[in-house]
């Protein structure tokens, strides 16, 4: 039986969104799909949380957004990183890597 998707730790969603958008502009569904694909289904982002985070990042000038057409010719809001978003991604990636390394040190038997 497959494991169910894990809940995201508080504070990681913004980082995952910024990293996904570093690959190029995308719409919300595309961001969610890439996160699920890149984690082999381990992480799944709920729609409400995703769009709240995208709007928060837009208000904080970490992403810009503009309307366009999706692959299936539907109107979609496309998000892209701003220079401030790239800086936050670099800073938060370093912090998160340090945090994860520290947790693994505790979890690994001596």
C-alpha positions, 0 to 999 in steps of 0.5 A: 500500500502506498504511503499517503502524501506528507503534510508540509512543515510550516514555512516550507511551502514558500521555499518549494514554490520559489524553487519550482518557479526558479525553473521558469514561469508557471501557473498554480496547478503547474507549480503543484504538479511539479512539487508532487512529481519532483517528490515522487508523490510524497508531497502534495500541496492543497489548493487553498494553501498553494494559492494563499502562499502565491498571493502572499509571495506576490504581495511581498514582491517575491513573485510577479503574476500575469494572465495568460493561456495554459497548455489546454487553452484556458485562462491562467495566472502565471507566476515568475520569480522577482529578484527579491524572490531569487534572493529569498530562495538563496537565503532560505535554501541555505537555512533549510539545508542546515536545518535538515542536516541538523535533524539528520544528525539527531536521527542517525545513530552514533 
